[in-house]
Amino acid sequence: MNFLNESQTLWRDTVHQFVEQEITREYIRKCDTERVYPYEGYAKIARAGWLKLLIPESAGGDGGDIFDYALMCEGTGKFGFDFATAVMVSTFTAMNIVHHGSKEQQEQFLVPFMEGKSRFSISISEPQAGSDAANTKTRATLENGQWVIRGQKLWCSGAAADNVVIAMLVRTGEGKSKHEGLSVLLIPNNTPGVTIRRLPTLARRATGTTEIFLDEARVPESAVLGKPGQGWSIITEHLELERIAVAAAYVGNAQTAVDDALRYAHERIQFDRAIYEFQVLRHMLADMQTQVDAARLLVYRAAALAAASTPCSREVAMAKLFASETLQTVSRQGMQILGGHGMLPEADMERYFREGMQSTIGGGTSQIQRTIIAKSMKI
Ligand SMILES: Cc1cc2nc3c(=O)[nH]c(=O)nc-3n(C[C@H](O)[C@H](O)[C@H](O)COP(=O)(O)OP(=O)(O)OC[C@H]3O[C@@H](n4cnc5c(N)ncnc54)[C@H](O)[C@@H]3O)c2cc1C
């Protein structure tokens, strides 16, 4: 049964074909192996006009809904979650400017972004603010019409690339709870006083993730997104779109892990037969595909609800939880099916496996998703 209508099917197929033929598996592997940001691939996506997806026509975009966006994320993730990350981090962060930016901010930041000339990163985490994301210590104070920022952010993906505007959660005031007094500032990554260091992480070797030191960095008062103090509500809304996007990309990557393992099982001969003939492996592959299908359905449900503006925190958490654990599980099983060959970069499976290991952490851990789901369960 196909849950997609004709135009969604066409769009999904277009993205998959583009990633296979224009971006290519080999390019994505090379960026990972060499730990270089995928500038050429990103530029191709920009030239195809896909950075305009989700952005309303009134703001210069092409419109489209979150379901279309999820299909794009699924396709761009097919040869590795990391490549999809480069595109997604920019696109889902851009939506914060669409939703909360002033007219001036939209003109200043969205126009070059849609042309592929600049990109976005989202910086929430800090050394002491991981799952406890509102425990923000980085502080911005207004001094002579400028925000002066002091502190340290951690794990900001894509922030070390060229021409990045970082949407950064900072503390600008105090309140009754730690969720109050937070704001999001738009900070170009070449701002004096901002030092960005790429981290030698297990996964995300191409897009890169970073630590950021802020030593009296200054941005104009107008760099605040929405109003001062609205930071937590902006980030809560942001995380819902981010989780749908990443969950869709996990599914795209997980499907390729299954496809690659299946192909290898047919090609690899041991004991005078293809290893696919061993029922133990066939059953493993059957479980893998079943899990990917289930993950995809959860993602499509969450995306469809979000596209219809129906409250869906629980469904989004379920999709994020299950899709990330699916990528982790099927890539580990894929490693087993590929035997020693799986250890080599050219087999790609070790890359999927590394991405799977980070997928249950980034964007909110599996434990946090389960907490959200459990909270929504009433007797
Ligand atoms: C590759 C990568 C890229 C990232 N990119 C970004 C980015 O672009 N922007 C950004 O802002 N952040 C980013 N992050 C940060 C990511 O969101 C955090 O790593 C994540 O939220 C978890 O925080 P932590 O690593 O500090 O773990 P911790 O919060 O310290 O958690 C450690 C363990 O304790 C568990 N735990 C913590 N609290 C609870 C609880 N209340 N109940 C049950 N279990 C709990 C966790 O589930 C985990 O198993 C990235 C992280 C990685 C690894």
The ligand as an SDF file (V2000), in Angstrom:
LIG
                    3D

 53 58  0  0  0  0  0  0  0  0999 V2000
   27.1000   14.5370   16.5830 C   0  0  0  0  0  0  0  0  0  0  0  0
   26.2800   15.4770   17.4130 C   0  0  0  0  0  0  0  0  0  0  0  0
   25.7650   16.6210   16.8410 C   0  0  0  0  0  0  0  0  0  0  0  0
   25.0240   17.5250   17.6020 C   0  0  0  0  0  0  0  0  0  0  0  0
   24.5650   18.6810   17.0260 N   0  0  0  0  0  0  0  0  0  0  0  0
   23.9840   19.6190   17.8030 C   0  0  0  0  0  0  0  0  0  0  0  0
   23.6170   20.8930   17.2580 C   0  0  0  0  0  0  0  0  0  0  0  0
   23.7730   21.1580   16.0640 O   0  0  0  0  0  0  0  0  0  0  0  0
   23.1090   21.8400   18.0980 N   0  0  0  0  0  0  0  0  0  0  0  0
   22.9350   21.6060   19.4320 C   0  0  0  0  0  0  0  0  0  0  0  0
   22.4740   22.4980   20.1340 O   0  0  0  0  0  0  0  0  0  0  0  0
   23.2350   20.3950   19.9690 N   0  0  0  0  0  0  0  0  0  0  0  0
   23.7550   19.4100   19.1840 C   0  0  0  0  0  0  0  0  0  0  0  0
   24.0860   18.1940   19.7330 N   0  0  0  0  0  0  0  0  0  0  0  0
   23.8990   17.9860   21.1640 C   0  0  0  0  0  0  0  0  0  0  0  0
   22.8120   16.9750   21.5060 C   0  0  0  0  0  0  0  0  0  0  0  0
   21.5460   17.5520   21.3580 O   0  0  0  0  0  0  0  0  0  0  0  0
   23.1020   16.4950   22.9220 C   0  0  0  0  0  0  0  0  0  0  0  0
   24.2640   15.6820   22.8590 O   0  0  0  0  0  0  0  0  0  0  0  0
   21.9500   15.7210   23.5260 C   0  0  0  0  0  0  0  0  0  0  0  0
   20.8530   16.5640   23.7780 O   0  0  0  0  0  0  0  0  0  0  0  0
   22.3330   15.0000   24.8000 C   0  0  0  0  0  0  0  0  0  0  0  0
   23.0360   15.8290   25.6630 O   0  0  0  0  0  0  0  0  0  0  0  0
   24.4330   15.3290   26.3060 P   0  0  0  0  0  0  0  0  0  0  0  0
   25.2690   14.8090   25.2190 O   0  0  0  0  0  0  0  0  0  0  0  0
   24.9660   16.4130   27.1410 O   0  0  0  0  0  0  0  0  0  0  0  0
   24.0330   14.0900   27.1980 O   0  0  0  0  0  0  0  0  0  0  0  0
   23.4510   14.1420   28.6860 P   0  0  0  0  0  0  0  0  0  0  0  0
   22.2570   15.0340   28.7470 O   0  0  0  0  0  0  0  0  0  0  0  0
   24.5420   14.3960   29.6400 O   0  0  0  0  0  0  0  0  0  0  0  0
   22.9370   12.6540   28.8440 O   0  0  0  0  0  0  0  0  0  0  0  0
   23.8160   11.5660   29.1670 C   0  0  0  0  0  0  0  0  0  0  0  0
   22.9220   10.3320   29.3410 C   0  0  0  0  0  0  0  0  0  0  0  0
   21.9970   10.5680   30.4220 O   0  0  0  0  0  0  0  0  0  0  0  0
   20.6730   10.4090   29.9550 C   0  0  0  0  0  0  0  0  0  0  0  0
   19.7860   11.3890   30.5960 N   0  0  0  0  0  0  0  0  0  0  0  0
   20.0170   12.7110   30.8030 C   0  0  0  0  0  0  0  0  0  0  0  0
   18.9560   13.2670   31.3960 N   0  0  0  0  0  0  0  0  0  0  0  0
   18.0250   12.2910   31.5460 C   0  0  0  0  0  0  0  0  0  0  0  0
   16.7010   12.2420   32.0630 C   0  0  0  0  0  0  0  0  0  0  0  0
   16.0920   13.3370   32.5540 N   0  0  0  0  0  0  0  0  0  0  0  0
   16.0490   11.0430   32.0660 N   0  0  0  0  0  0  0  0  0  0  0  0
   16.6510    9.9270   31.5600 C   0  0  0  0  0  0  0  0  0  0  0  0
   17.8890    9.9210   31.0500 N   0  0  0  0  0  0  0  0  0  0  0  0
   18.5690   11.0910   31.0410 C   0  0  0  0  0  0  0  0  0  0  0  0
   20.7320   10.6640   28.4420 C   0  0  0  0  0  0  0  0  0  0  0  0
   19.6330   10.0790   27.7450 O   0  0  0  0  0  0  0  0  0  0  0  0
   22.0810   10.0260   28.0970 C   0  0  0  0  0  0  0  0  0  0  0  0
   21.9160    8.6430   27.9640 O   0  0  0  0  0  0  0  0  0  0  0  0
   24.7880   17.2560   18.9700 C   0  0  0  0  0  0  0  0  0  0  0  0
   25.3020   16.0890   19.5450 C   0  0  0  0  0  0  0  0  0  0  0  0
   26.0310   15.1980   18.7840 C   0  0  0  0  0  0  0  0  0  0  0  0
   26.5800   13.9670   19.4430 C   0  0  0  0  0  0  0  0  0  0  0  0
  1  2  1  0
  2  3  1  0
  2 52  2  0
  3  4  2  0
  4  5  1  0
  4 50  1  0
  5  6  2  0
  6  7  1  0
  6 13  1  0
  7  8  2  0
  7  9  1  0
  9 10  1  0
 10 11  2  0
 10 12  1  0
 12 13  2  0
 13 14  1  0
 14 15  1  0
 14 50  1  0
 15 16  1  0
 16 17  1  0
 16 18  1  0
 18 19  1  0
 18 20  1  0
 20 21  1  0
 20 22  1  0
 22 23  1  0
 23 24  1  0
 24 25  2  0
 24 26  1  0
 24 27  1  0
 27 28  1  0
 28 29  2  0
 28 30  1  0
 28 31  1  0
 31 32  1  0
 32 33  1  0
 33 34  1  0
 33 48  1  0
 34 35  1  0
 35 36  1  0
 35 46  1  0
 36 37  1  0
 36 45  1  0
 37 38  2  0
 38 39  1  0
 39 40  1  0
 39 45  2  0
 40 41  1  0
 40 42  2  0
 42 43  1  0
 43 44  2  0
 44 45  1  0
 46 47  1  0
 46 48  1  0
 48 49  1  0
 50 51  2  0
 51 52  1  0
 52 53  1  0
M  END
$$$$
